[in-house]
Amino acid sequence: MLNLLSILIGIIALPLMLIALIPLLGWVNYLVIPVAVVGLALGALSESNTGRNLNIVVALVGLTRLWLGGFIL
């Protein structure tokens, strides 16, 4: 059940993260990364790795985007 919830959170965070890749919308990553971390925690508590892996990818892409943008936008 926790894995299903983690996948659901990841599916919600993924399109928001893709929107945050657009220039001047990088601030959305400040909302996406905490959501992905919550999904990551739920995925870590479950037996399966699918939700955890999805949220790891979302969080890493969001963090990379923020890092490349100088944590501004």
C-alpha positions as a printed Julia matrix, in Angstrom:
73×3 Matrix{Float64}:
  0.0    0.0     0.0
  2.82   2.4     0.8
  4.43   1.69   -2.57
  1.18   2.54   -4.35
  0.94   5.81   -2.41
  4.58   6.58   -3.22
  3.97   5.96   -6.94
  0.91   8.22   -6.81
  2.94  11.01   -5.22
  5.66  10.51   -7.84
  3.13  10.67  -10.67
  1.83  13.95   -9.28
  5.33  15.4    -8.79
  6.66  14.34  -12.21
  4.56  16.69  -14.41
  5.19  19.55  -12.0
  8.92  18.88  -12.25
  8.68  18.88  -16.05
  6.92  22.26  -15.92
  9.72  23.52  -13.67
 12.24  22.82  -16.45
 10.82  25.77  -18.4
 12.95  28.9   -17.94
 11.69  31.29  -15.23
  9.57  28.52  -13.67
 12.39  26.91  -11.72
 10.88  28.14   -8.48
  8.35  25.31   -8.8
 11.18  22.93   -7.88
 11.07  24.35   -4.36
  7.57  22.82   -4.15
  8.31  19.62   -6.08
 11.39  18.51   -4.16
  9.69  18.27   -0.71
  6.79  16.37   -2.29
  9.25  13.95   -3.91
 11.06  13.51   -0.59
  7.78  12.54    1.09
  7.15  10.04   -1.71
 10.71   8.81   -1.32
 10.19   8.22    2.4
  6.98   6.3     1.77
  8.71   4.26   -0.93
 11.57   3.47    1.43
  9.09   2.08    3.96
  7.47  -0.22    1.41
  8.75  -3.6     0.22
  8.95  -2.64   -3.46
 11.39  -0.17   -5.01
  9.29   1.29   -7.82
  7.86   4.3    -5.98
 11.15   5.01   -4.27
 13.05   4.98   -7.57
 10.5    7.23   -9.27
 10.75   9.81   -6.51
 14.55   9.62   -6.5
 14.58  10.52  -10.19
 12.11  13.38   -9.71
 14.07  14.81   -6.77
 17.46  14.49   -8.5
 16.27  16.17  -11.7
 14.69  18.96   -9.65
 17.84  19.43   -7.57
 20.01  19.41  -10.69
 17.81  22.06  -12.29
 18.06  24.24   -9.19
 21.82  23.73   -8.99
 22.34  24.68  -12.65
 20.18  27.76  -12.16
 22.17  28.9    -9.14
 19.26  28.16   -6.77
 17.57  31.36   -7.94
 15.03  30.45  -10.62
